[in-house]
Amino acid sequence: MAGTIKSKASYTFSVIGVSLVLFLLGTMGWIVINGKSLAQVVKEGMAVQIDFHDNVREESINQMKSILDKQPFTKKSRIITKEEALKMQSELEGTDIAGFLGYNPLFASIELNLHNEYVNKDSIEKITLFIEQSNVVNRVSYPKTIVNQMNENLNKISIILGIISIVLILVVIVLIDNTVRLAMFSNRFLIKTMQMVGATRWFISKPFDQRAVINGLISGVLSVLGLLLVKYAAEMTVPELKALSNPILLSLLMLGMIVAGILISLVSTHRSVVKYLKLTVDDLY
């Protein structure tokens, strides 16, 4: 009876320990996912400005917009008329530009937002050359310095997060393995006794492996619930985080947490059983 109680306590501590470690890994994964979504939002918020020659007909501008909307690099586009451009610039500078100059010096334009994979120097230069082929286009401009610095910084952050993630995954595997092996330590005499009465290795390991799968599943589910709780609390505190949510990647992350809990628990448990089967009785003490 005492051995059974001790075994159940060991399994309980094992489940809790594995859950906490998986929760730590899941939280890091959620941060990485949000970082990737944030980078995408920032990139797609950067606009390429396409200015037209003065007195270009509205039909020509609409035709250019239609051509751009069909291109794979276009996230969205918006026409800014001469009047809208004048209003925005006047509000920005806090003065009546047309009243001061006696005319509207600004041009009609298209504000073009690109898909995030196209927001880099090489791609934008090719897109600029493509747009400048039109004889109604006066100038194509974009914040070159910002684009270059943004991509450099994002690459550095991605490398740092990648290294941290790899190290964390290795730490998680080691911690879960040690946690499960400690839980199996209390069963070493039971394993050896079954072997001594003639039970086969498969017969001995089967119930422990089944228990490991169940414990791994419980640990994975508990860690997922913990992650969802943290996500909910974070989004209640910072509502803007909801815009960064990626349901597909988040679902894959949670599935990975559950699968990792099951696989690592199963492998660690089976290794422990095999280890104790190879030891002598004296070695168990």
Summary of the structure (lengths in Angstrom):
residues: 285
radius of gyration: 30.6
end to end distance: 20.4
largest distance: 104.4
contacts: 831
relative contact order: 0.16
helix: 76%
strand: 8%
